[in-house]
Every structure is written in structure tokens, then in C-alpha cells.
Amino acid sequence: MSNDRSRFIKTLLPCLLGGYGYKEIKMTANNLQAMLYLPAILLYNSRAISLVYNGFQPLRIPDIMKSNIYHLTLLPLLLLLSLAMPAQAKDTGCFAHVQQVAEQKASQAFVKTPMMQVDTGRITYDHYQHIKFRQNKTFWRSEDLPFQLEFMHPGMHFIRPIELFTWENDAAQPIKFSSDYYDYTEVKDLNIQQDEAKMGFTGFRILSKLGKTEADAPYNETMVFQGASYFRVLGQDQRYGLSARGLAINTSLEGQEEFPDYTSFWLEKPASDAKQLVMCALLDSPSLTAASRFVITPGKSTEMEVETQLYPRKDGIAEIGIAPLTSMFFHGENSVHQYGDYRPEVHDSDGLLIQQGKDWRWQPLLEVPYFNFQSLPMDNISGFGLMQRDREFGHYQDLEAWYHQRPSVWVEPLEDWGKGSVQLLRLHTESDIVDNIVAYWKSDAGQAFRHLHYRLSWRSDDPPADTLGKVYSTRATNRAVDGLPGHKGRIRFIVDFNGLPKLAQPPKAEVKFSGKGQTKQAVVQENPYIKGWRVIAQAFPEDCESPTGLSIRLTNGGTPVSETWSYPIPQELCNAP
């Protein structure tokens, strides 16, 4: 019970139960909630009650209790009312506040966050790696909370500060930059501390025990925000790989893409036994502002619920990309070239997975000679994601990048997204340090689609709802290495499936060719090495200029028992006569 309410009840009860005469009860502005108790008095009083409330004027309550019946009847009612009233207003969280900030900011002209007035260019990549965050300085460490924070130092191209706040008791408290958080022992020659007054944080990490409940379980990196609206997340036994973004604007329009920035963050202080961390962020760009709320649940797979409200600054935004994912595909098992790389495969993701009701579609990623954009229209999408299915170290042979432990990210709408399309953008790269894959949802409602609500799942496996057989590997060739006749103009695809239910008879391959060309009857072979099936399909495009593609799925008695493998045939693989 709050102090105000307690004082009110303690003073009121003698008035009501003791048969006193007029009593004076002082009410301050903070005691307005006590006025809600007065209807209980009115129910039992047939005479007029004169109330005067003006600043600190006294509230006069007449003598209305003259019998024990009144005493016994009114006491339970008052007690119920006292229990019903909250002890204090519940903390509603940071989202409403950030929505107000975003809406107000949208009415103002866009101003890019100024760069710090510090020569951060002297902090090179090597220097940056040697600026250490002091492990005994993690934020909330002293309170032994289940989530702790590390703050990102400026340097290299991270030259614009962000604002950081904690949120507690419906109020924000700023987190200020301090050199005390960092160990500069290995970069003493830079004398960084002299610029402390001009510096700010450029991002932050969230640490947790990743869902482990053992008392001695260590804190691990769980999430990092740094740069534009990019963020990366980890589950158990994962290494950082692909990124997500708060929003994508005009991504498919060459030379017109806009990169919004998360400029401010509010982190709700977690309880000592919290399993989730809630935070809010302000997104800002020339075209719009937005307020985002994140609910992060670490674990084997780390789940993140995202809710974003958009506030356009202008009409006619050409394209808004929802739940954008950014990844890297250099080369894989289906690649024509390996660029002299000793590693058999190099990628953060190896395929795009799409769910539409009971239908599942898998499209392997592949490199492109320059720029390729693909739009996949559909109604009422159930989910999509960029996945890293191949978990075999031997397929990568990289002891530093650990590609076999990079997470997949699955996007699940938590509202009806209606009609729209999954957009897939692929760029050419000759390096594994360049992100060249982007996937996102584009609503046909365009700018009118302003409330976004979805879940991101950072996983090491496929979504549990995907119970059909899955594509295990994809290989393609246009060469006739076996010397058999009839190979001119032919492309062969060798696609392995596993995870199918036990079948009495071998499955049949349903093969479809799109575009100008044809295909022949596919061969289905059991593959005991993966406990699955191999499909060898052939495609004969008529020309190499028109878009063509092939799809395969396994059926049993006409019923699908696998997802649909879908493959746009690249021009460099085409050898039409």
C-alpha cells in the first residue's frame, strides 16, 4: 500500500467506524487517487456531502456512521477498494515514451547525428581490437542481474555517437561515456583519454547466460548493436554471422538506398530473475522516424520479438523493407568457381527458406556476376529466413571463421502481413568480408503499412514447424565428364534430400521447368550416406538471355513429403546451343 493511500485509510477509518464528528483530512496533489474511495461513502449517506479541494485545502467528511450495521457493512467494501488500488502506478515501459519522441521528431527536418569532434581515424582496426572493455565494469554487474552491458568505443568508421538510457520506474536515466570502462594499456601511445569529454558510445553488447540456469554458468555475448540499424544475435554454441536491420529503405533501387540509424536506446532494467530483456530504440532517417521495441529471450535459440511503429516524414517512399536480413555468400557446393580458395565453402548462409501455410520452399544461394534482384510475390506469408543448414566443419575447413556455427535467422510475422513479396538481392563479391545477400519482406500496402510486429529466431536448426523432408545439398554442372552422349545444352542438378518420413516405396520427383526450355524425367536414388534420397534432374534452356528456373519436390502417392527445391538458373551455367 502506498504511503498516501495508507495515510488516507488510517484517517478515514476512524471517521467512519468511530462515529466521530467532522474530521479534517489533508490531501496533497499526490493523493488524488484517494478520491476514488469517496463513492463508498456516498453509497451509505443520504445527506449531502460538501467537498472542497483546492491545493492544500482540507477535505471535510460529515459524521455519517451511527450504527454497528454501517460499521460492518462498509468496512469490507473499503478493504476491497484498498486492495484494488495499485500501490503505485505500474511502469508501462519505454515504448510509449519512444513513440512520442519518434512522432515529434518526424514533424521536424532530418538532421544527421553529428560526428564526434575527435580524430577517431587514428584509431585503426588494429588499435580498435586492443581497446578492451574491463570485465569488472560491465553495467549491472554490481547488482548481479541476469543481463549485463558492455559499451562500444569510438574508432575506425564508428564516428557518430548514440544515446543510451536505462528505464526504471517510468523514467529514463542517461548512461554517460567514461574512459573508466576501458583498458587502454595496449594503445597507450594514442593518449585516448585526452578526448574523453568529446567522446560517446557507438554501440553496445548485451551479455547473458544464454538460457543456462547453472549458478556458475558464464555470461556470454548475446546481442550487439553497432552501426546504422544493424544488430547481430547469438544462441548457444553459435558464432556471429549474418545481421538483421531495423528497416530497409529503397534497397532494390540502385544508388537510392537509405540507411536509417538507431540513434537512441532505452534499456528496461531487468528483475533479478528476469528471463527476458526489454529495450526500445529510436530510428531516424531522411524519409521517416520509427519507434522500436525489442523483447530478447536468450537460449539454445535466442528469440527476439520486434514491434516497430513508423512515422513517415514524407509521402512517396518507394520501398520499405520489413525485417531485413543481411548475409554473405562467397562460394558453396553449388558454385561454378571457388576463386582459388582452399576452403570448399565460404558463406554465412546457404539458402533462403520460405513458408506459406503448409508449403515450404528452399532456394539455395549462389554467386552472381554483378547484381541480381528477385521478387517472390505471395499472400499471407507464414515466415522466411536466411539459413545456414550445412553444419559440417569439413565442408568449410576454416578454424578461424567457424562458418559451421553461424546462426540461421527465421522471421515469423505476428500479425497479418497480407499481400506482398519476399525480396532477394544478391551482389557479386570476390571476398568473404563483404555482405552481399539481402532478404526482406515488402508489403503491397507500401507506406500505409506502418505497424510492424514479428519475431526473429536465431537458430542452429530449421523452424520446428518444418516437418517435411529437407534439401541436404545442391550441386550443378554443365559439363559431360562421364562421356555419355546427349549432353549438348544440358545442365544437370544433383539434389540430395533427407529427413523424410519412412516410406514403403521410393518417393517420386515432381520436376517443373520455368521459362523457355524443357526438362527430362528425373532419376531418384536412395542415398544411405545421408539417410535420404538423391534426385538427378536435367534442364535444357533454349537460350541464355531469358530467365529460367527449375523446381523439385518429392511426393508419395501425390502427397508432398519434402519441401520444394527452387533454383533460378544462372547465365554462366547456361550453355544453350
Order of alpha helices (4+ residues) and beta strands (2+ residues): alpha-beta-alpha-beta-alpha-alpha-alpha-beta-beta-beta-beta-beta-beta-beta-beta-beta-beta-beta-beta-beta-beta-beta-beta-beta-beta-beta-beta-beta-beta-beta-beta-beta-beta-beta-beta-beta-beta-beta-beta-beta-beta
